[in-house]
Amino acid sequence: ASVQEQRDSMRTEFAEQPADIILLLMALDDAINPRLARAAFRETECSALAPSCVDRFIKKLRDARVIIDHPSLSSAGAYELEGAEFGYYPNRVTYKLVPDPLLSTEDTLNLVRSMELSDSSAVRNLWLDYATADCMAYLTNQSEFHGLSVLPDVYEEFYSATRVALQTYSVAKIWNVIWRIVRDALALAARDYSNKSKAAATLPGKLRRHLEKVKRGVALPLKDWDRPDWQAAGTLGKLFAEIYSI
């Protein structure tokens, strides 16, 4: 069978999906309604899902086999063959909801809306992913505003350090840390032996060290930063607020 035929024949029982995938599907439906039910969509159309890192959430849904890319609907250059590996560009491919073997698309989404989200561990892990994305959006804004270029490997390291920190501190407090350490990095960049690229590379380490100083009481206590006016919570954030009051 062709790649497209394999995708067309794929089926997923949504009643068996874990709580985090169900919650994420609800948020995606809110972000692109009615396209999730009626049509295909691209990752670039899903920006309302979360403040940043939308690609990670789309990949999570793809890995769960609840959405699938369709080569026949995707733009030219969306896929490439590298040796024996078949690769794709996430921003170029087109996705559709995978059909349920027993339900229509409308009934599938109604089921998703009615399911009990009882797996607290799965939901907590999704919240950590979301909270990290909320913090990364603030980091990106602060860095770009001050002309600091955060390279991909530094971004990934900062993402990991932030996700660990959020197991102890609130999003509002991590925003405060980010505000502080970006200004520390700017001060470092102004020194003769440094520059903005070198200074940006120190941000993950600055985050960890600052939190250690706060814990030891040698740095000022963290404040609760208000959500910036320009940083929307996204549909996933709104669901966490509505369902869990987070």
N, C-alpha and C positions, 0 to 999 in steps of 0.2 A: 504494500500500500504506500501511496505517496505521503509526504509529510502532512499535506493538507487533509488527506483522507483520514490519517491517524488522529488529527485534531478534531475533525468533524465527528468521529466516532467516540470521542472521550465522554465519559459520564461520571458524575460525582454525586454521592448521596449526602445532601446537605444536612440532613438530620444527624449524621454521624460526625459533623465537624466540631472541633473544640471551641470553647467560649471565645478565645482571642480572635479566631478567624471569623466567627459570627459577628462579633463586635466591629471588627475591621470592615467586613462586608457592609454592615449597616452604615458605617461612616462613608464608605466609598459610594454607596447608593445616594446618600445625602449630598455628596460632593458633585456627582455628575448626573443626577436624576434628570430625565428618564433614560439616559443612554445605557446604563448598566442593564436595564431590562429589555430595551428595544433595539439597541444597536451596538456597534463596536466603538472602542475608544482608545485613546493613546495616553501614555503616562503624562505627557505634557498638558493634558486636559484635567488632570487630577490634583492640581495645586491647592485646591480648597480642602483637601483631605487633612493636611497637617502643616505646621509652620515651616518645616523643612524635611529633608530626608524622605520625600515621597517615594523615591525609587526603592528604598528599603521595604516600605510597606507593600508596594506593588509586588516586589520579589517574594515577600512572605505569602501573599495570596497566590502567586504563580506556583511557588513550591508546594503549597497545599492543594494544588490542582483544582482550585475553584474558579480561576480565570486561566485562559490559555491564549497564546498569540496565534494569529492566523496569517500565514505567509501570503495568501491570495488577496488579503485586504491591506497588507502593509505596503509602504512606499518603497520605491527602488532604492537599493543600497542598505536596506534594513538588515540583511543577512550577509554573511560571508563565510567561506570555507577556508579554514587555516589548517592545512595538513589533513588530518582525519577528524578534526573537530569542527562542528557546525556552530558558528558564533552569531550573535545578533547585537544590534544597537538598541538598548531599551527605549530610547526616546523616539525611535523610528518605527517600532513594531506596533501593530494594532491588536488589541485584546478583545475578547468576548467572555461573558460568563459561561462557564461550562454547564451544560444541561444536567438536570437531575433525571435519573432513569424513570422516576414515577410521577414527577410534577411538571407543570408548565412553568415558564419563567416567572410569571406573575405569582403563581402559588409558591414557588421557591422563595421569592423575596418576602412574601407574607409569612412563610415559615420562619425565615431568618429573623423577622421582626418579633415573632412570638416565642422564640426559644428561650429557655431559662439559662442564664449565664452563671452557672454554679461553680465553675472551676476557678477558684480564686487565684491559684498559682499561675495559670495561663493568663488571666486578666492582669495580674500584677506585672508579669513580664512584658505584656503589651504596653501597660502604663509606663514602665521604665523606658521602653523604646520611644513612646510618645514624648515623655518628659525630656529625654535626651534630645530629641528632635527640636523641642521647644527651646532648649538651651543653645543648641547649635545654630538656630536661626538668629538668636541674639548675638552669639559670637561672630557670625558672618556679618551682621549689620555693623557691629562695633569695629570689626577689623577693616571692613571696606570704608567706613566713615573716616578712619584714621590712616588709610593707605597701607595697611598691613596685608600682605598676601599670604594666606594660609595654604600651603601646598597640600596635595592629597594625603601624603603619608602623615603629615602633622595633623591634618584634619581627623584621620582615622584614630590616631593616638589620643587626640583630645576627646573624641567621641567615646572611646573606651574609658578614659579617666572620668569623664562626666557621668557615664552610666553607673560606674561604681560609686561615685560621690552621691548620686541621687538615691542610693539605698539608705543614706543617713540624713541628707539635707533636702529641703524643699526646692522646687524650681525657682521660687522667688529669691532664695538665698544664693543659689548657684548663679543666677543673673547678677547678683551683687558681686560675687567673686569675679565673674568675667569682666565686669565694669572695672574692677580694681586692677586685675592683672594685665588687661589691655593697656592701661595707662602705665603700668610698670614696664611693659614691653616698649612702649613709646619712649620712655625715659632711657631705656637701654639702647634703643636705635639711634638716639642722638649722640651717643658717645663715639669718640674717634675710631675705636677698634670694632665698631659694630655697624649694622645697617638694618633696615626694616625687615629684610628677608631673614637675617640671622635672629633678629628679635622675635619674629613671629614663630620661629622654630622652637623657642623656649616656652611657649604658652602651655603645653601639656604639663611640663615640669613645674611651671609657676602655679598652675592650678593645684597640683598635689601638695606642693610645699606650703602654699597659702592655707590650705585646709588643715594641714598639720600644725601650723602656727596658731590657727584659730582654736584647734583642739587643745593645744598646750596653754592657751591664754596669753600668748605673746603677740597676737595680732588682734585688732579691734573685732568685736563680735559682728557677725554677719547681720545685715539688715534685710528685711523683706522688700524686695524691689517690686514696684507695681508693674503690671503688664504694660509694655510700651503700646502707645496708641496705634502704631503702624504694624504691630505683630498680632495678627489674628490667631485665635486658638485653633482654627480648623474644625472640620466636622467631627473628627475623632475626639478632640478636646471638648467639644460641646457635649458629646455623648458621655464622656467620663463625668462631666459636671452634672448632667441630667440624671444619669443612672446611679452614680456612686458619690455624688456631691464632692468630687475632687476638683 
